């Protein structure tokens, strides 16, 4: 077990070191801002919406990220979230491993790997796994449920996905017809620097059509299903159908409800994966018990179980190898050196623009981090902020005259992402209208208007 967990941590670390999350920059700056100036109430990072209410729903994680980065650099950040993700596996699988435990462990590792990175969501996945560990254990639930309000009080400071835990607790409360702990837990989430504003932010994000339509991780996962997900979807369904009466009502209801939500938004997939992990582990336990009770001999039971493990083992290993290779290949181009305008930022620091900078949506967080003296047009916090994403889309699709936009927002510099067709076309249009190219490298180019 220890060797597997060490290998899993190193695997998560390796993938995370390849990939720089687009939101990390503004999360680090938010943590720094809170420590130095207190909690912001309006947007401190953009020149387009400086008066818009800003609710950093992962403020405690942002502070933890900033302190860790200051003390240990990006390596420390990557190791922190990698350990948290491995701890999520432990919370799902438990500490007492059987010979078959390595199958769900390997399967979960492979399917969590694409989501590994320096992201505050990682802490929410861990908290959700710990919460379900208690919720699905009758003895643990009786002993620890009185502490749920404290758990949710803490979770509400860590990440806005606290609502998923409340969703599960609400289903439990309805089934048990006891709502006291649930109501106290809901009230506990209101104890945060933004009060009800936290829930307003979560609700607005969840119901934002522009976010779901334009941000890849919020898009319906049903629209991008492929063969690599078949086994992780099929196993819990097979176990539930075979051992319907053995699973708790809570487990079954929560699984099917969360499955529906997950299919409509890829953002929910890691939480679904946590729940599916519990379903799969229980399924193996039910199957082992079943064959022992129905086989004429212990030897026959072990043979049947070993055969299943052998067949599933081959499928899981092949699936995990394919997932891991595909993940590494997909995220290699998203490293800081290959994806972000690292060299262009150095140029802009040496030659600071007089006006504002217009840059790609995916680079907004990076600019907030690496060029904090300049505000941005848009970044990963803002897809659901009024119509700013629509305005941005119209600009890069050449539907809005850039001269008017530049005058309105005092933009005299455009940072162009060279592998984005829309930005390349925008750059050509701007050059026709008097904008001059002053810098270019393999990732980006800079245009200014004099």
N, C-alpha and C positions, 0 to 999 in steps of 0.2 A: 504493500500500500504506500509506504513512504517513498519508495523509488518512483512509483507512478505519479504521486502528487508533486514530487520534485520535477519530474519530466514535464508534467502539465504546466507547472509554474514557468519553467524555462520556455515551453512552447508559447504560452501566452505572452511572455516577455519578448520573445523573438518577433512575434507578429506585431506587438504593440510598438516595438522599436522601429519597424518598417513604416508605420503609419502615423501621421500627425493629424489628429482630429481637428476639423475646421473650427470647432467651438472652443478649443483649449485656450486660445489667446485671450478671448474676452472673459473666460472663467478665471484665468490667472489675474487679469487686471481688476476684475470685480473683487477678488479676494484681497488684493493689495489696496484697493480703494476703501473697502469696508474697514480694514485695519488702520488706515491712515486718516480717513475723513468721516467714517460712520456709514450708515446704510443710505445708499442713494435713493431718491424718490422719483427722479426723472432721469431720462437716458443721458448718461455722461459720455457716450462714445460716438454718437452720430451727429452730423450737421443737418440731417434731413428732419429728424424728429426729436430735438433736444428737450421738448416739453412733454413728451409722451411718458406716462407712468411706467417705471421700470421696476419689475419684481423679480429679482434673482432668486428663483425658487430652490436653488442648490447652494445657498450662500455659505453654509458651513463646509460643504465639500470644496467650494472655491477657496475658502481660507486655508483649508488643509492642503490643497494643491499648491497654493502660493508659498506657504511655509516650506513644504517639501521641496519645491523647485528651488527656492532660495538656498536651502541647506544641502541638497543632494543632486540638484540639476534634473534634467530630463530622465536620466537613468533611475533616479530615486522615484520619480513619478510613475515611471513604467513598472518598476518593481512593486510599488504600492498597489496599483490596480491589478497587477497580475496575481499577487498574493490574495487579494480580495476575491478574485474570480475563482481561484483554486479553493478558497474557503467556502465559496458557494457550492462547489462540487461536494465538499465534505459534508456540508449541511444537508444536501440531498441524499447522499449515499450512506451517511452515518460513519461510525468509527469501527464497527465490526464488519469486516469484509468477508464474503464467501468467495469461493472460486469463480462464481459467475458474476460477481460485482464488477469485474473489470470490463464486462461488456457494456453495461449502461455507462460506466465511467468513461470509457473510450468514446462511446457515441456522443455523450454530452460534451466532452472536451472538443471533439471535432466540430460540433455545431455551435458551440460558444466561440470557437476560434475566430470566425469572421467579425464578431462583435468586440473582441478584445482590443483595448486601447485606453488611453488616459481620458476617461469619461466618468462623470459623477454617477451616471446610470449604474455603473458597476456596483456601487455601494447599495443601491436600491435592489439589485438582483440578490445580493447577499442577504439583506434584511428580509426580503420576501421569502427566501429559502429558509431562513431561521424561523420566521413566523409560521410558515407551513409545517415545518418540523414539529412545532408545538401544537398547532391546530389539528394535525392528523393523528396525534398521539393522545389517547384518552387520559392517561396518567399525567403526562406533562401538561396537558391543557388544564386539568383540575388544579395543578400546583401553581402554574405560571400565568393563567389568564388574567389574574388581578393586576398584573404588571403591563398588560397591553396598552393602557393609556400612556404609560411612560415610554413604551416602545414607539408609539405613534407620535408622541411629542418630539422625540429625537428624530424620527424618520422625516417629519415635516420640515426639519431644518436641513436635512441632508439632500433631499431631492423631491420634486413635485410628484413623482410616481407613487407617493404615499397613498394616493387614492386607490391604487390597485389592491393594496393590503386592506384598506377599508372596505372595498368591494367584497373581498373574500370574507372578512369578518361580518359584514352585513348579511351575507347569505347564511353564515353560521347562526347568526342571531335570529333570523327568520325561522330556520329549521328547528332551533331549540326553543323558540318563543321566549327568549330572554334577551332584552335589548339594552340592559344597563351598561355593560362593559362597552358595547358598541357606541352608545351615545357619549359616554365619557371619552372614548377614543376619538370620536369626531370632534368633540369640544377641545381636546388636547391639541389637535392640529391647528386650531385657531390661535394658539399661543406661539406666535412667530413674529418677526419684525414687521410683517405686512398684514397681519390679521386675516380678514376675509379676502384681502387682495390676493393671497396665495391661491385660494380656490377660484377666484375670478380669472387668474392667469392660466390655471390648469384647464378650466372649462373653455376659455377662449381658444387655447391651443388645440384642444381636442375637437372642437367644432369648426375650426378654420378650414374652409374649402381650399383656399389658396395654398395652405401648408400641405394638405394631403395631396394636392394636385402637382405641386412643384418641388417638394422636398423629398428626395428619394427614399429616405428611411421611414417617412410617414406614409408612403404610397402603399396601397393594398398589396399584401404579400401574395394574394391569390393571382395577381397579374404577373408574377415573376417566379412561379413555382417551377421546379425542375426535378429531374430524377434523383438528385442527390438528397432531397428531403423526404423521399418516399418512406424510407425505413423509420425515420424518427416520427413521422406521422402515423405510420401503419401500426407500430408496436403498441402504443397506448390504446388505440382503437381495438386491436385484436384482444388485448388483455381485458379491457372493459367489457367487450361483448362476451368473452368466454367466462369471466368471473363477475358478472353483473351484480349478483347478490352479495359478493364478498367485499366489494368496494363500498365505502360510506356514501350516503346520499350527498353529503357535502362535496366529496371528491368528484363524484359524477357530475353534479350540477355545475360546479366551478369549472371543471374541465371543458364541458360543452359550451358554456357561456364565454369563457375566455378564448376558446377556439374560434368562436364566431367573431369576436372583437379582433383577434390576431389576424384573421384572414383579411380583415378590412384595413389593417394598419400594421406594417412591418415593424413599427416601433415597439409593438407589444410582444413580438416573437420571443425575445429572451425571457420574459416573464412566463410566457406559455411554456417555454422549454424547461424552466424550473419546475413548473407543475407537472409537465409530462414526465420529467425525471422521477418524481415521486410515484406516479402511476406505473411507470415501467418497473421500478424496483419492487413495488408491491406485487406487480404481476408475476415476476419471477418467484417471489415467495409463495404466492398462491399456487403457482404451477408445481413447484417442488412439493408442497404439502399435498396437492391433489394426486400426483402420481405415487407418492408414498402410501396414501390411503387406499388407492385403487389398484395397486400392483400386488400380486400374490407374494412377492418376495422383495426384500430390500435391494437385492441384486438387480432385479428387473426394473425397479424404480430408478436406480442409479444409472442403468444403461439407457433408459428412455431420456432421462434428464441430460446425460452426457451427450447423447445424439443431438438433442435440441441445442445445447450449448455449442457443439461443434459446428452445426449448420449456421446458427446465428453468428457465431464468432467469425466465420469466414465473411459473411455479409457485412458485419460491423467493421471489421478490419479493412476490407476493400472500400467501403463507404468512407471511413475515416481518412484513409490515405488520399482518396479522390478529393474529399473536402479540404484537407490540409494543403495539398498541392494547389488546388484552385484558389484557395484563400491567399496564399503567399503570392501567387502570380497576379491576382487581382489588386492586391494592395501595394505591391512594389512601386508602381507608378505614383503612389500617393504619399511618398516620403517628402520630407522638407526640401531636399535637394532637387527632386524631380518634379514636384507639383507646385511648390510655393515660390513666390518671387524673392527668394533670399538675396540674390545678388542685386536685384533692382532696389531693394530696401536700402542696401548699402549706398547705392547711388543717390537715392532720395535723401538720405541722412547727410551726405556730403553736399548735395545741391537741393536744399529744402525749397519746395514750391511756395509761391506767395499765396495762392488760393487753395481751394479744396481739391482732393483727389477722388476721381471716379474709378472704382475697381470692381472686379467680379465679386458676386455674392459669396462664393466659396472662399475668397481671400480676406473677407472683412475681419474675421476673428484674428487672423494672422497679422494684419496691419495694426489692429488695436494692441496686440502684444509687442510687435517689433518696431512700430512707429507710433508710439503713444502720443507724440506731440501733435499728430494730425487726426482729425475725426474721419469717420467713414460714411459712405452713402448708405450702405446696408450690410448686415452681417446675419449670422445664424440665429440671433434672438428675434428677428423682426418679420418673418414671413406673415404672421397674423396681425401685425400692427397696421391697422387701417388698410390703406391701399398702396403701401410703399413697394411691396413685391410686384404688384401690377405695373406700377410706374417704372420700376427697374426693368421689367420684362419688355415694356414698350420701347424703352431706350435702346436696349441691346438688339432688339428686332427691327430697329430703324423706323418704328411707327411714330415716334416722337422726335421732333427736330432737336438735335442736340444743342444747337446754339441757344435755344430758349431755356433748356435745362441748365446749361452752363451759366447763363446769366442769372437765373433764379437762385442757384446755389453757390455762385462764385467758384465755379470749377475751372481750373486752368491746366489740370494735369489728368491724363487718362492712363491707367495702368492696364495694359492689354495682356490677356492670357492667350498665348499663341496656339494652343491646341483646342481652343473654343472657336468654332466657325463664326458664331455671331459676333464675337469680339474682333476677329480678324476683319470681317466685313465692316464693322463699325470703324475700325482703324483706317481702312481704305477710304471710307466716306469722309472721315475727319481730315485726312491728309489732302483730299480734294478741296476742302474748305479752309485751308490755311494752317492746319495743325502740323507741327514739326516733330519728327522722330529724333529724340535726343539720346536714347539708350536702347540697346537690344541685347538679349542673350538667348540661350536655347529655350527658356521657359516663358519669358515675357519681353515686352517692349514698352517704352514710355513715350507718350506724345504730350507736347505742351502747346499752349496757345499764347503767342506773344503779341 
